[in-house]
């Protein structure tokens, strides 16, 4: 349900580009790597992330996943795409990972949830931590593959559609094996509606993410992506009237410092 809206929305767009005789595919090697990375991102990223959420919860899954994604993206971008990895960039990455961790683990409810999970099944919690790490690595490698394909002339809509099709092809058989099609159709309308809404939001976010990977490096895209933790924390205060805490304020400040420090490094390089 997360992948289908992407295919339905951007499939016609690709047909329009084909009608205009615009280039739709990169060279063979980047395209094959993109397809493989798309499958990895859907199975090793989305599925494993969802499983980890059910085991260790949002508070621990998010910082581990984002931390693994930022670090893997920086290293693989440096090795694969020859992106520059400076001391300033590394410092900014450390600040951002610290910010996400403080924001996610700072709430008393999160600490209580983690303590309760650990007392019930330590081995399963450890597997949940590993799963969150794997999902972050998978997302990072997908980002690097999209960036590599973009450098070979692959349009954003092609990358988005490849990832969406990979999600449908790879995940639908798993769904049908785990439950029958009749059970799938029996999903209540409320849950199905929210899944469709989430799929539409994912489609919009993913085309924006893919477009940004065409314009700037993987390191900076992942760094900006990490700000979702700070935005969620601020939204909790503004929209849901959650009480501000020291951890929340510290996490937001660290996020801002990490981005400002990284941005100043880019400005100096451009000058």
N, C-alpha and C positions, 0 to 999 in steps of 0.2 A: 504493500500500500504506500510505502515511501517512494518506491521507484516508478510505479505505474504513471502517476501524474507527470513526472518528468518526461517520460516517453511520449505521452499523449500531447503535452504542450509543445515540445521542441521537435517532434517528428515532422510536422508540417513545415516548420521553419527550415529544416534541412532540405525539404523538397523545393522550397522557394529558392534557396541558394543553388540547388542543382539546376533549376530552370534557368537561372541567370548564368549558368556555366562557370560559377565561381569554384575555386579549389576547395574540396571538402576533406581530403585526407592528406596526412603527412607522408613521409617516406615509409617503407614497409616496416623497418625495424622499430622506429618510435611508435608506430601504430600497434604493432604486436605487443610491445611493452605496455602501451596504454590499456589494451584489452586485458592483459594479465593483471596489471595493477588495479583495474576496475573490479575484476573478480575478487582480488585480494581485499580491496577496500570495502566491498559489499559483505563478504563473508567474514574475513578477519577483522574488519573495522566495525561495520554496523551490527552484525549478528553477535559478535563477541562482546561488543560494548553493551548491547541490551542484556546479555546474560550476566555480565559483570554488575550492571545496575541492580539486578535482582538478588545478587549475592552480597555485595558490600555497600550498596547504596550510592546515591548521587555524590555524597560528601567526599568519598574516597575515590570513586571512579573518575570523576572529572579532573582532579589535579594530576592523577597518575597518567591518564590518557593524554591530557594537554601537554604535560611535561615530556612524555615520551615522544609526542608528535613534534614538539618544538626542537628537541635535541636531535632526533632522527632526521628531521627536515634540514636542520643546519648542517649536520655532518654529510648527509647524502647529497645535499645541494652543493656543498663544497667539493665533494669527490666526483659527482656525476655531472654537475652543470658548471663547475669552476666558479661558483659564487664565492665572493670574498668573505672570509670569516675572521674578523678582527677581534682584538681584546675588548674593544668597546661593545661590539655585538654580543660577545660571550657574556659580558657583564650585564647587558640589558636582558639577555635570556634568563640569567640567574634571577634577576629582579622580578621578571614576569612569572617565572615558575614559583618563586616564593610568594608572590602576590596571590596567585591562583590557590596555592596550598592554604594560605592564611584565610582567604575568603571562604574556601570550602570547609575547612576544619574548625573555623573559629566559632561557629554557632554551637551553643550548648546542646541543642537537639542532635546535631551531627555527632558530637563526641559521645553522647549517650547511645546513639544508634550503633556506632562502631564498637563500643564496649560490649553491648548486648550481642552483636553478631560474633565477636571474637570468642565469647564464652560458650556459644552454642556449637560451633564447628570450626576450629582453628584451621584445619586442612582445607576446608572449602573456602574460607576467607582468603587463604594464601593463593588458591587457584583463582579467586576473583581478582586479586591484585595482579597476578600474572596476565589474566585476560584483559584487564584495563590497559596494561602496558602493551600487549600485543595489538590491541585496537589502535592505540596511538601510533605505533610503528606503521601499521597498515595504512592509516590515513596519511601519514607523512610520505610514504612511498608513492601513494596515489597522487599526491600533490606534485611530487618531483616528476612523475611520468606525464602529468598534464602540462607542466612547465616545459618539459623536453619536447613534447608534441607541438606546443605552441611555437617554440623556437624553430620548428621545421615547417611552419605555415599552417598548422591545423587550427581551424576556426573554433571558437569557444563552444558553439552549438554542437559541433561534432563530438568534442570531449564530453560534454554534458550528456548527450544522447548515448554514447558508448557506455558510460557509467550507468545510466538508467536501464539500458537494455541488459547489461550484465547483471543488474539487480533482479530484473524480472526472470531472466533465464536461469540464474544460479539459485535464486531463493524460492521461486514458485514450486519447483519439484520438492524442495525440502518441506515446504508447507503442506503439500499434498501427501507426502510420506507420513508426516507427523499427525495429520488429521485429514479427514475426507473433505471433498469439495462441498458436500452438504453441510458439514460442520462449519466450514468457512463462511458459507452463505447465511448460517444461523447467527452470525455475529449481530449483536443488538445494534440498532440504528445509531444510538448515542455514541458508542465506541467507534463504529465505522465512520461516522461523521467526523470525529476528532482525528482519526487516522488519515482520512482524506485531506482534512485541513492541514495536518502536519506535513503530508506529502506535497501539497501545494506550496507551503512555506519553505520546505526543503528545496523544491525546484527553483524558486526565486533566489534563495540563498546560494544554491550551488552554481547557478549561472553567474552570479556576482563574484563568487569565489574563483571560478574558472577564468573569468575576465581579468580579475586582479592578478592571477598567476601569469597571464600573458603580459602584463604591464610591469610588474615588479617581481623580485626574487622570492623564492620559497621561504627564506628566513624571515622576511618582513611580513609576508602574508600570514604565516603561522603566529608571528608575534602579535599582529593585529587581531587574529582570530582568538587569541587568549583573552582579549578584553571582554569576551562574553561573560566571564565570571563576574567582573566588576559591574557590567551593565545589569546583570541579573540581581546583584546585591542592591544596587541603587533602585532598581524597579521594585524590589521588595519593600523598600522604605517608602517610595513615592506612591506606588499603586496599592500595595497591600498593608501599608501602615505598620510594617515591622519595625521594632525598636532598633535604632542604630547601636552598634557595639564597637568597642575598641578594635577588635579584629577586622570588622568590616571597613572601618575608616582607614586602618593601616593597609589593608589589601588594596583599596582604591588608590591610595597615595602611592604605593609601590608600583601599581600598574602604570600610573601616570608618569612616574619617574623613569621606569623602564622604557616607555615609548619615547619620551622626550630625549633621553640619553641616546637611544638608537637613532632618532631623527636627526639629532645634531651631528652624529657621525656621517649620515647620508649627505647632509648639507655640505659638510667639509669636503667629502669625496667629490661631490658635484662641482664645487668651486675649484 
